[in-house]
């Protein structure tokens, strides 16, 4: 292209028509170059969007992979429960907490947390009101290991029961006693939608 332009410049002055055609060709090439640059910018924007989506998917997959080994190893060999720790030995679907109390009781505060390798993440806080029979636990990830910490100012004796909401079967039980007004449940949970 540059060689053609040099030949045209070296030609005698009477060839204005050839010079005009060369300039027109140069404008056409410049327009094509601008169009190609715009197209490249659009493709870079699309690639940046795809990179962002991939990084989000990578992070979600990392979280799922990280949660799975904990939950799998927990279900393979769950710890033994105690008076203050209720351990569900199987996965719990649509988990809920019930209070087995024939009398009126105080409000029970529940803190739901997800256990991950190297971290414990808060999922939510609930109040299990005195007049409620049960309360559903919110889960943010299927197949994850969860910890529910409960506390109450109640001086009565009754049981808190972690139930599988899908089957209604008890998964773990912890007693509330006058000198034991706090405890925990540990389970692998799944949402049922």
N, C-alpha and C positions, 0 to 999 in steps of 0.2 A: 504494500500500500504506500509506504514511504517512497519507494522507488518510482512509482507512478507520479507521485506528487513532485518529485525532483525533476522528472522529465518534462512535466508540464510547466514548471517554473523556468526551465532552461529554454523552452520553446519561444519563438519570436512573439512580440507583443500583439500581433494580429490574431492570435488564437484565443481571444477572450471567451469564445463559445466553449472551447475545450476546458478552459480554466473554470468556467461556471459549472460544467458537468462534474469536474473533479471536486469542486466545493460541495456540490449537491451530494455526491457519493460520500464525502467525509461527514456531512451532516447525518446521512442515513446510518453510517457506521456508528457515530456518536449516540444516536438514538437507540440503536441496538445494544450498545454497551450499557447505557442507562437502564434499559429494560432488563438486561441480564443482571445488573447490580440489584435492582428491585426484587427480582426473582430470588437471588441469592439471600437477600435480607429476609424475605418471607420464609425461605427454607430454614434459615438459622433460627428464626422465631419458632417454627414448628419443631425443630430439633430441641430447642431449649424447653419447650413445653413437654416433649416426650421424655427428656432427661429428668424433669421435675416429677412426672408421673412415675417413671421407673424408680426414682429414689424413694418416693412414697410407698410404692409396692414393695421395694426391698426392705424398708423399715417395718412394714406390716408383716412381711414374711419372717423377718428376724424375730419380731415379737412372738409370732406364733410358734416358731421353732424353739425359742427360748422357753416358752410356757409348756410345751409338750413334754420335754424331758422331766421337768419337775412333776407334772401331773402324773406321768406314766410311772415314774419311780415311786411317787406317793401311793398310787393305787396298788403297785406291786408289793409294797411293804409299808403299810401305814403304821404310824406310831401307836402305842397303846394310849387309850384315853385315861382320864383321871376324874376326880370330883369337879375340877374346874375346867377341864378340856374335853369337849365332845369331838370325837373323830369319826367321820363318815368313812367306812371301809370300801364303799362303792361310789361310783359317780352319782351325783344328785341332779336330777332334772327339775327345772322350775322350783328352786329351793324356797322354802318358807319356814318361819319360826312359829311354833305354837306354844301356848302356855297351858299346862295342865293344872289349872287352879280352880277348885270348887268355890273359892271365895274371891272377893274383889282383891286386886293386887295393885301395886304402884306401876308407874310407867317404866318400861325397860328401854334404855338407850342402846342402840346397835350401831357399831362402826364396821362397815364392810371394806375389806382391803384385798387386793390381788397380790399374791406373792410371786415375784419374778426372780431370776438369778441376780443376786446382788442388790435387789431393791424390793420394797414393799410399797405399793401404790394405793392411795385412797380411792375407793369407788363411790362411797356415799355414806351418809349418816341417816338413821331412821329413828323415830320414836315409836315404840310398840306401846300404844296407849292402853290404859287400864281396862277399858271396856271392849277392846278388840280381842278376837279369838285367835287370829293369826295375822302375820304380816309377810308379804312376798319380798324376797331379797333381790335387789337389782344386780345384774351381772353385766359386765361390759365386754367379756370375751369368753367364748365357748371353750371348754376343755382346760381352763386355767385353774390353778390352785388358789383357793380363797380362805381368808381368815375373817371370822366375825367375832368382834369383841363386844361383849354385853356387860351392862352394869345397871344396877337399880338400887334404890334406897330401901327396898322392901325388907321387912323383917319376917315375912311369912315363909312357909316351906312349900315349895311346889317344884315342878320340873319344867325346864325349857326344852323343847324338842325341835330338832332340825328335821324337817320332813321333805321327802321327795314329792313335789307337787304333782308330778305326772301319775304316780301310783298311789300316793297318800301314805306310803309306808314310812315309818320313822327311820332316819339315817343315823342320828346320834342324839343322846340325851345328856343334859347337865342339870344337876339339882341346884335350886336356889335355897340357901339356908340363912338363918339369922346372922351368922358370922361370915357367910360367903355370898356376897352380893355382886360378884363380878366373875366373869369367866370367858371362855372362848369356844368357838367351833372351827374346825378345819375340814375342808372338803374340796373335791373337784367338782365344779359346777358347769351346767349347761342350761342355756335359755331354751324355752320351748315357745315357739311362735306359731 
